[in-house]
Amino acid sequence: MMGIDLNLLQRLIWAEYRAAIVLVVGLPLVLLIWSTVRGEGAIARLLNLYWKVASLLAITVLLMAGLEPMAFPVAVAAHLLILSSLWFWEDINDELADLPPWRALPLTTRIWRWSMTVLSLAGGVASVASLGCMSGFQVNELCPLWQHAPGIFGNFIGTGLNFLFGTPWTTAVARFVGWLGLVTYAGFFLQWLLVRWPRFGRVAGGF
């Protein structure tokens, strides 16, 4: 495709994955442990709910590593659901607003929350732009670029499994595990959407 710098696009995709390692995995894990130790219930509940929703991104990576075109719409859904989970809960929002803004834990949580909002919006836009690849990874030269980082992740997992258990890890295995995770995730999400949300609305409570 003319007019597109593939090297620049590849660097941008890798930059998003590197940012995700910090903002999607590293910092929320630290915040979850920190808030649990400090007994900050609202922050701990927000982070627990975040992890439940953000697991869809891990499923997306597995589907990408398995060369499954369904990974592209799943990636869009993952970014939208993460964005929603950060601000959806009325009771958590009220409790967070009451925390002293100058304290280290609430301040770090607010910074992470807004940073994740920006990353989710950017990731969502990029994922929407990639929906043309739903027909397959070889639709054009742009589509395989999205699989590069997940493919390396899959190879890393495969190396570890082979070392520990002698278990081969192939694209077919990654695709199967990704689909299994997606079906399980969809089941829990539908249970929340059809049962819990009509009963409790935007109140997280002890969920």
N, C-alpha and C positions, 0 to 999 in steps of 0.2 A: 504493500500500500504506500502510495506516494505521500510525501509531506510529513511522515511520522518518523521521528528518530527512535529506532528500536532500542538502541543502547540507553538513551535517556529514559525511556519507558521502563526498561528493565531495572535501572537504578532506582526509579521512583517506587516500583513494586517492592524491591528489596528494602527501601527506606521505610515503607509502610510496615513490613514484617518486623523490622528491627524496632520500630516504635511500638509495635504490638507486644513484643517481648517485654518491654518496660511497662507500658500502660495497661495492657490487657492481662498480663500474667504477674510480673514482678511486683509492682507497686500495690495492686489490690491484695495480693497475698500478704505483703507486709502489713497493710492496713487491717486486714482481717485478724491477724495474730495480735497486732497492737491493740485494736479495739476490744478484743476478747480479754486480753490481759488487764486492760484498764477498766473493763466493765461498762463500756460505752454501748448500750444496747441498740440505739438507733443506727449507729455506724455499722455495728456487727450484723444487724439484720439486713441493712442495705447491701453489704458485701456478700452475705450468704445468698441473697436473691440474685445479685449480679452474677455470682459464679454459676448458679443454676441456668441462667439465661446464656451466659457467655460460653457454656459448653457447646453451643451450636457452632461456634467458630472452630473448635477442635474437630467437630464432625465435618465441617467444610474443608479443612485441611486434609483430612483422611480421604474425602471424596476427590479432591484435587489430585492427591497422590495416586489415587486409583484411576485417574483419567476418566472420571465420571462427569459428563456434561451437566448433570443436575446440580453439581457444586456451584455453578454460577448463580442461579436463583436462590439457592440456600444461603450463599454469601450475602446477597441483598437482604434476605430475611434476618440473618444474624445481626447485621449492623443496625437494622431498624429496631429489632427487639432489644438489643443492648442499649441503644439510645433511649428507648421507652422506659426500660427498667431503671435507668438512673434518676428519672424524674416522676415516675408514675404514681408512687405511693404517697398519699396525702399525709398519713400519720407520721411517716418517716421524714417527709419534707418539713413538717411542723417541728418535730423534735430536733432536727438538724439546725433549723433556723434559730432555735432557742439556745444552742450551744455557744459558749464564748468564742467569737471568731478569732481571737488572738492566741488561743491555745494551740499547741503544735498539732495534735491529732485532728481536731475539726478543721484547722487551716489546711493541712495536707490533704484531707478528704475533699475539701472544696476545690483545691487545685486539681486533684486527680479527676474529680467529677467533670469539671469544665474541660480539661484536657481530653478526657475520653469522649466528651460530647463532640469536640472538634474532630477527633480521629474517626469517630463513628460516622459523622457526616461526610468526611472526605472518603472514607472507605465505602460508604453507601453509594456515593456518586460514581466512584471507580467501578464498583460492582455492577451498577446499572449499565455503565458504558461497556461492560464485558458481556452483557446478555446475548449479544450476537453470536457468542461462542457456544451457545446451548446445542447447536447442531453437531458439535464435535470440536476437538482440540485442533484439528487441522483445517478449520474453515478458512483461516488466513494466518499470516505470519505472526500476528499479535497474540493469538490464543495460546500457543504453547508457553509464552512468557509467564502466564499466570500459574503454570504448573511447576515452574523451575524450583522455586523455594519449597513448596510442599513435597516435590519429588526428592529433594535433598534430605528433607526431614524424614520421609519414608525410608530412604536408604540408611539413615542414621539409626532409626528404630530397628530396621532389619538387621543391621550389623550387631546391635545389642542383643536381639533375640537369638541370632545365630550363635553368638558367643556364649550366652547363658544357657540356652535350651536346645541349640541345634535346629531351631525352627525357622524355616524359610519365610521371608516376607516379600511378597510380590505385589504388583499393582492390583491383581485380582483379590488378594487378601485385604489390601487397603480398601478397595471398593466394597467388599463384603462387610468389613467392620464399620465403614462409614455408613452404609445403608442400615445396618443393624442399629447403630447409634441414632440415626435419623428417625427410624420408625419408633424407637423407644422414646425419643424426645417428643415426637409428634403426639404420642399417646398421653404423656404427662401434660403437654401444653393444652390439648383438647380437654383433658379433665379439669384443668384450671379455668379454661375459657368457658366451658359449659356448666360447670358446677360451682366453683369457688367464686368467680367474678360476679355472677348474678346474685350470690348471697352476700358477699362482703364488699363489692365494689373496689374502690381504690385504697382500701385499708389493708395494710400488710398484716398487722397484728403479729401473731407468732408464726406466720407462714414461713 
